[in-house]
């Protein structure tokens, strides 16, 4: 069952003896302050929690078509195991209108073709941390983790992997703003990070810090930018795509699009920008220490001036 909506009336469904494949659908709605601990949900064809507040789901097992959290607030989902081996195009973890919630230390896996493993849609202010998120047989337009119209989420210290799929990607960000993607290991056999839009969306102000972003196959890009307005800041990352471009920008971006890199390692000869609307800025931290000789103590009030490769002064400051 694929259910979507944005308010309580959208989720007031009743399902009696409905099956997904050969297993019952588990649909739980209108709950608050409930704890689900060490439950074998893999007996169900699909598990859906809808219109819920302050629920905790922990140390439980999910199979087939995974779990969906629909219009869920202030909840926790941790130490769970999800192995999506059900129908294609279902998600292992699906959060639609998920707000102010913690998703931590879960193993989330999908091995069906054309299936995104972990999808957040219209979901804000969540903490997605220390999870193993694996897309093991994705195929075209499938991803390990996707943010669709999501703002102000923290994606932190996760292992995000997409393998065995021509076109499968690591992270896909669509029409989402002000998200922090921090200290993750992101690996894909196709492209590791997509910033991709359609005509109705923009990616603005997403920050990538301290990530290891890698691909190894002949089709793998490190960062792939396509369509409309995309703006992102990359600080203290490592980007490596030995067989394709570390950074690739398509021909259809709009004015105002840019990437800014600070202290981020990539091959500067392995960058392809194919649209004049796109701007890219690369800078590095500079630490300067001025000491006296022979004593070797720090000198206060010394002038430090930096000249760039065009012989222009970048800055001039005094040491403190």
GIVEN-V267426 format. One record per helix or strand. SS is the DSSP state (~ for helix, > for strand). FROM is the first residue (numbers start at 1). LEN is the number of residues. If there is no record, write none. Layout:
SS:FROM:LEN, SS:FROM:LEN
This chain:
~:8:4, >:19:2, >:23:10, >:35:3, >:40:1, ~:41:3, >:46:8, >:56:3, >:61:2, >:67:7, >:76:3, >:81:4, >:93:7, >:102:3, >:107:4, >:118:4, >:124:1, >:127:3, >:132:4, >:143:6, >:151:1, >:154:3, >:159:4, >:169:6, >:177:1, >:180:3, >:185:4, >:191:6, >:203:7, >:212:4, >:223:4, >:228:1, >:230:6, >:238:4, >:247:3, >:253:1, >:258:5, >:265:1, >:271:3, >:279:5, >:291:1, >:298:1, >:303:5, >:313:6
